Amino acid sequence: MSERIETVVLDAEGLSAWIAQDRKLLAMLQVFHDMGADLVVGANTIVEVTHSRTNMPRLNWALSRVKVEPVTEQAAKAAAELLKGAGLHGHKYAIAATVAEVALRQPKPVALLTSDSDDMTKLCGNQVRIISL
């Protein structure tokens, strides 16, 4: 990764991989940390990754190291516009759109670590560097 990244946004897959201490993800996060990038998650990503088997102490530890962005009414409306613009709709894309909206309003350049690179590329265009997990 040669160019500098200012902000790294994690989707649910990224946050889950971090909680699970996935080696590939941890190596990426170290590179971003070394370049001084800020880590960000959208508030509803916390809801998406939390289930009965979630390691809550580890989740809370990870959350203490990131900036958690709220999903406000304004953010929700912006996410809805992103969906419309990408020709997507429905429950399947709702949280993805809020993650994309969070990524688009961070200090640039922004990288988004995601398992859903196709949809995220549709939602973010070329304004965010999409990194597949």
N, C-alpha and C positions, 0 to 999 in steps of 0.2 A: 504494500500500500504506500505509494509514493506521495500522493497529494495529502495535504493536511485536512483533517476533518475537525470541525468545530463542535458539532453535536452528534451524538449517536442515539437513535431512538430504537428501543426494543419493543417488538410486538410480543404477544403471549408466548409464542414459541421461543423467542429469544430470552424472555424472562424465565420461562420454565427450564430452558437449557442451563441458564446461569444457576438457578436454584439446585439443579441436578448436578452441578459442577462438571458439565460437559467440557472435555479438554479443548476441542476445537474452538468453542465459544470463549472459554477462559483465555486462550491464546490471543484471540481477536481483541477481547476487552483490554488485555495488557498492552497491545499495540496502541489502541486508542487512548488508554490512560497515559502512556508514555508521551503521546503528542498533545496531551492536555485537553482532550475532548471531554465535554460534559455528557453524562448519561441521562436519558430521559425516558419515562414511561407515561402513558396516558392513564388516568385514574381508573378507567374501566378495564384496563389490562389486568389490574389487580383482581378484579372480580372474575375475569376469564381464567386466570391461572389457579384460583383457589378452589380446592375440592377436598374431600374427606382425607385424601392421602397426601395433601400438600404439607411439606415440611415448613410449618409456620415460623419457627425461629429463623430458619434460613431465608424465607421470604422477607421477613421483617429486617433481617440483616442486609439483604440486597436493597430493599427499599430505602434503608438509611443511607445508601450510597448513590442514590439517583434523585433527580428532580422529578416529582410527580406532578404532571400537568392536569388541572381540573378539566372536566368536560362541562362547560357552561352552555347556556342556551345559545349564545353566539357561536360557540365552537360546534354545537350540534347542527345549527343551521348551515354553517360553512361546510361541515361534513356531508350534509344532505345535498348541497350544491355540487360537491365533488362527485358524489354518486351519480347525480343527474348528468353531469358533464361526461362521465365515463360510460354512461349507458347501463349502469348497474343499479339494482334496487333489491330491497328485501333484507330479511333477517341475516342471511348469510354474509352480507357485505357491510352491515351496520357498524360493527366494531372495527372492521378494517378501515372504513372511512374515517372514523374518529382517530385512529392511529395515524392515518395519512395526514389528516388535518393538523394533528399535533406536530408531525414531522415538518410540514410546510411552514409552520410559524416559528420554528427554532432558528437561532443564529446559524447562518450558512458558512461553509458548506456542511450539509447534513448527510449522514449515512443512516439507513434504516435496515436493521437486521431482522429478516422476516423469513417465514417458511412459505409465504404466499407472494412470490416475486411478480407473477403475472398480474394479479389484481392490483398490487401496490404500484406497479409501473403504470397501469392505466390510471390510477388515482393521483399519483404524484407527478406524472410526466417526467421530464428530465431535470426537475428542480431538486430532486433528492437522489443520492446514490443508493440504489437498492442492492443489498448484499444478501444472497440466498443462504439459508441455514439448512 
